[in-house]
Amino acid sequence: MELLHAGIDSYLQELLPDRDAIFLEMERYAAGEEFPLVGPQVGHLLEILARSVEAESVIELGSGFGYSALWFARAMLDGDRLIQTDMKEENAGLSKSFFEKAGFGNLYDFRVGDALQVLEQEEGHFDIIFNDLFKEHYPRVIDLAYKRLRPGGLLISDNTLWRGRVLEQQPDGKTRGVLQFNQALKEHRGFLTVQLPLRDGVSLSYKV
């Protein structure tokens, strides 16, 4: 299901600023490997949000090969904390290559393993937690993210409309994970949440 009319989506794409060559290279790689990316519209949103809260500490739960993390990096300074996580060692190597090529090698910090375990064990609070885990695990994110975010911090989650599957009458396990996650955020008294129909759906949750 298209979340936006194709013409509107193309128009929004045309309104984006020109992006650096490194992003175009990463997008070509992803297309060749059929690797899902948040894409440039969401990427610009991530950078804007990071700049808005003056983020100095960001962790990604599911980073792939570093595309979304690189958008965060553009909003951060040398010495800030930007942690990437993924289960695949090869993605860590790809991310390092892209970060160094983009001139952000100083912000490269990639943990291979269970993202929620990394979040739980990391000391201190975060300004932004970006959630892009396997969808079955989405409901597990909320309480831990609330605990690890500073007041005024943001939980940003991708794929919250899940290609329109949230409307299906008999959802599969992944879709049920997204549905439970969205409903729990709606009811959570510690988060103020809005859902954006951008690309595959993005939710923004502000820790009050």
GIMOKA-V936035 format. One line per field, one symbol per residue. phi: phi as a letter, one per 30 degrees, with the letter a starting at -180 (. if undefined). psi: psi as a letter, one per 40 degrees, with the letter a starting at -180 (. if undefined). A space follows every 50 residues. Layout:
# GIMOKA-V936035
phi: ???
psi: ???
This chain:
# GIMOKA-V936035
phi: .ddbeedddddddddddecdedddddddddddchcdbdidddeddddddd ddchdcbbbccjchcjddddddedcccejdcbccbadcdddddddedddd ddicedcdaccdkdddddeddddiccdbcccbdeddcedddedddddcdd eidbccbcidchhiddcddbdddddddddddddddecddcbcbbccdchc jbccbcdd
psi: hhdihdddddddddeiihiiddddddddddddefhhididdddddddddd ddefhehhhhggebfeddddddddeiiheihhhiiiehdddddddddddd deefddehhhhhahdddddddhiiiidhhhhfihddeddedddddddeii heihhhhifeeffeeeeidgiaddddddddddddddeheeihiihhfhbe hhihhhh.
